[in-house]
């Protein structure tokens, strides 16, 4: 698989109270946004926090893009990414992921 690839991950997070869930969402957002510019091949990263408050929604979504599948694969074991995962610990209780090739636009 060559060309850019989009990597989208959504999480459900621990938190008994609204304040705990807000803190968990903020922590995930801050840690992943901190990866900007730190990982070769990671060309785009944004983190969205759910505002719908419906019971079936995920709490946080990560939308990232990589130069190619090899860059995405390298990201999985990159020390900065592993540090973020470790700092989050068991905060995540559910995880959903989709990876797909991005169609390049051009003439």
C-alpha positions as CSV (number, residue, x, y, z in Angstrom):
1,X,0.0,0.0,0.0
2,X,1.6,3.3,-1.1
3,X,0.6,6.9,-0.6
4,X,-1.0,8.7,2.3
5,X,-3.0,6.8,4.9
6,X,-5.5,8.2,7.4
7,X,-5.5,6.7,10.9
8,X,-8.6,7.4,13.0
9,X,-9.0,6.1,16.5
10,X,-11.9,6.7,18.9
11,X,-11.9,5.9,22.7
12,X,-14.3,5.6,25.5
13,X,-12.7,6.7,28.7
14,X,-13.0,6.0,32.4
15,X,-14.7,8.5,34.7
16,X,-17.4,8.2,37.2
17,X,-18.3,11.9,37.3
18,X,-18.5,14.6,34.7
19,X,-15.4,16.2,36.1
20,X,-13.4,13.0,35.9
21,X,-14.5,12.4,32.3
22,X,-13.6,16.0,31.4
23,X,-10.2,15.5,32.9
24,X,-9.7,12.2,31.1
25,X,-10.7,13.8,27.7
26,X,-8.4,16.7,28.3
27,X,-5.5,14.5,29.1
28,X,-5.9,12.4,26.0
29,X,-6.2,15.5,23.8
30,X,-3.2,17.2,25.3
31,X,-0.9,14.1,25.1
32,X,-1.7,13.2,21.5
33,X,-1.6,16.9,20.3
34,X,1.9,16.9,21.9
35,X,3.0,14.4,19.2
36,X,2.9,17.2,16.5
37,X,6.2,17.5,14.8
38,X,7.8,14.7,16.8
39,X,7.2,11.7,14.6
40,X,8.6,11.3,11.0
41,X,5.9,10.6,8.5
42,X,3.1,12.0,10.7
43,X,1.7,14.8,8.5
44,X,-1.5,15.7,10.3
45,X,-2.9,15.2,13.8
46,X,-6.1,16.5,15.4
47,X,-7.9,15.4,18.5
48,X,-11.6,16.1,18.9
49,X,-13.5,15.8,22.2
50,X,-17.2,14.8,22.1
51,X,-19.7,17.4,23.0
52,X,-22.9,15.4,22.2
53,X,-23.1,13.7,25.6
54,X,-25.1,10.9,24.2
55,X,-24.5,7.6,26.0
56,X,-23.4,5.7,22.9
57,X,-20.8,8.3,21.8
58,X,-17.0,7.9,22.1
59,X,-15.3,10.5,24.3
60,X,-12.4,11.4,22.0
61,X,-11.4,10.9,18.4
62,X,-7.9,11.1,16.9
63,X,-7.6,11.9,13.2
64,X,-4.1,11.6,11.9
65,X,-2.5,11.2,8.5
66,X,0.8,9.5,7.6
67,X,2.9,9.7,4.4
68,X,2.4,6.0,3.8
69,X,1.6,2.7,5.5
70,X,5.3,2.2,6.5
71,X,5.1,5.5,8.5
72,X,1.9,4.4,10.2
73,X,3.5,1.1,11.1
74,X,6.6,2.9,12.5
75,X,4.3,5.2,14.5
76,X,2.9,2.2,16.4
77,X,6.3,1.5,18.0
78,X,7.7,5.0,18.0
79,X,9.0,5.9,21.5
80,X,7.0,9.1,21.7
81,X,3.8,7.3,20.8
82,X,4.6,4.5,23.3
83,X,5.2,7.2,26.0
84,X,1.7,8.6,25.4
85,X,0.1,5.2,25.6
86,X,1.9,4.5,28.9
87,X,0.9,7.9,30.4
88,X,-2.7,7.1,29.5
89,X,-2.5,3.7,31.2
90,X,-5.9,2.1,31.7
91,X,-7.8,5.4,31.2
92,X,-9.2,4.0,28.0
93,X,-11.9,1.4,28.4
94,X,-12.9,1.1,24.7
95,X,-11.0,1.6,21.5
96,X,-12.1,1.7,17.8
97,X,-9.9,2.2,14.8
98,X,-10.1,2.7,11.1
99,X,-7.1,3.0,8.7
100,X,-7.7,3.8,5.0
101,X,-5.7,5.1,2.1
102,X,-6.3,8.8,1.2
103,X,-7.0,9.5,-2.4
104,X,-4.6,12.1,-3.6
105,X,-6.2,15.0,-5.5
106,X,-4.5,16.4,-8.5
107,X,-4.8,17.2,-12.2
